[in-house]
Amino acid sequence: MPKKLDLTDNLENYIINHSETLSDVQNEIIQHNKSLGDQQRLQISISQAQFLQTLIKVSNAKKILEIGSFTGFSALSMAMALPADGILISLDKNPEFSNKAKYFYDKAKEKRIKQIIKPAIESLKELKVTKRLFDLIFIDADKENYLNYYESCINLIDKKGLIVIDNVLWHGEVADDANNDKFTNIIRDFNSHIKQDKRITKNIVPIGDGLTICIKK
Ligand SMILES: C[S@@+](CC[C@H](N)C(=O)[O-])C[C@H]1O[C@@H](n2cnc3c(N)ncnc32)[C@H](O)[C@@H]1O
């Protein structure tokens, strides 16, 4: 077995620079997020965005649901990988973040993104009533509700649909038995739930803060 890679910032930059080039608006969102100080860590990594775009293209996803939009980097990146008649519904409860995201979607002339601004649990209940099904759902909001989101989402995707969940490695803390803080345990319990769920096949990909890819059987 080859020695595993040490993913330094330098190597991460090399990967980004040799993958799909970012658009001007994607770069603008990244710069804006950097100006927010601590909050910039809410955004998915650039290599995660590139990976999500690949996932959308190989799976031919046309209908995407996102839970947790922040200032729009992940939603815009995913929408860019959609076909012309694709749609992405993005849920976030924060009007300030959502207004900023809308500014960037307009600037990118991206019309396929629909925003719903309210607590995601409420939006998911409403989506269930419409019987609307998605090809790919990306979960990246409050960790306390991850299990609720996942259980709602499993009914919102068709067979072979994908549920992708961010932060499942929680900065590597999930594998540190000495760490028993609240959020580490929430993510551990969530990962254990996914592991035993026979309705899906699953794979954790160590990119960014860790993505789990679930495929509905
Ligand atoms: C980690 S950020 C999402 C980052 C985004 N995917 C990106 O890459 O830029 C989490 C987002 O979830 C939103 N959020 C937190 N709790 C929520 C809830 N109960 N309902 C809806 N949105 C929520 C926050 O407002 C925040 O924008």
PDBQT file of the ligand as one rigid body, heavy atoms in Angstrom, charges set to zero:
ROOT
HETATM    1  C1  LIG A 301     -21.878  25.940   7.228  1.00  0.00    +0.000 C 
HETATM    2  S1  LIG A 301     -22.946  27.194   6.699  1.00  0.00    +0.000 S 
HETATM    3  C2  LIG A 301     -23.308  26.735   5.042  1.00  0.00    +0.000 C 
HETATM    4  C3  LIG A 301     -22.144  27.019   4.121  1.00  0.00    +0.000 C 
HETATM    5  C4  LIG A 301     -22.458  26.924   2.651  1.00  0.00    +0.000 C 
HETATM    6  N1  LIG A 301     -22.874  25.584   2.275  1.00  0.00    +0.000 N 
HETATM    7  C5  LIG A 301     -21.242  27.344   1.844  1.00  0.00    +0.000 C 
HETATM    8  O1  LIG A 301     -20.461  26.466   1.431  1.00  0.00    +0.000 OA
HETATM    9  O2  LIG A 301     -21.018  28.541   1.691  1.00  0.00    +0.000 OA
HETATM   10  C6  LIG A 301     -24.407  26.800   7.555  1.00  0.00    +0.000 C 
HETATM   11  C7  LIG A 301     -25.610  27.649   7.220  1.00  0.00    +0.000 C 
HETATM   12  O3  LIG A 301     -26.749  27.024   7.839  1.00  0.00    +0.000 OA
HETATM   13  C8  LIG A 301     -27.655  28.038   8.247  1.00  0.00    +0.000 C 
HETATM   14  N2  LIG A 301     -28.493  27.470   9.298  1.00  0.00    +0.000 N 
HETATM   15  C9  LIG A 301     -28.149  27.172  10.582  1.00  0.00    +0.000 A 
HETATM   16  N3  LIG A 301     -29.188  26.659  11.233  1.00  0.00    +0.000 NA
HETATM   17  C10 LIG A 301     -30.219  26.606  10.349  1.00  0.00    +0.000 A 
HETATM   18  C11 LIG A 301     -31.561  26.160  10.423  1.00  0.00    +0.000 A 
HETATM   19  N4  LIG A 301     -32.064  25.662  11.561  1.00  0.00    +0.000 N 
HETATM   20  N5  LIG A 301     -32.336  26.264   9.331  1.00  0.00    +0.000 NA
HETATM   21  C12 LIG A 301     -31.826  26.772   8.165  1.00  0.00    +0.000 A 
HETATM   22  N6  LIG A 301     -30.577  27.199   8.035  1.00  0.00    +0.000 NA
HETATM   23  C13 LIG A 301     -29.772  27.121   9.111  1.00  0.00    +0.000 A 
HETATM   24  C14 LIG A 301     -26.775  29.181   8.703  1.00  0.00    +0.000 C 
HETATM   25  O4  LIG A 301     -27.485  30.404   8.599  1.00  0.00    +0.000 OA
HETATM   26  C15 LIG A 301     -25.587  29.082   7.745  1.00  0.00    +0.000 C 
HETATM   27  O5  LIG A 301     -25.735  29.962   6.669  1.00  0.00    +0.000 OA
ENDROOT
TORSDOF 0
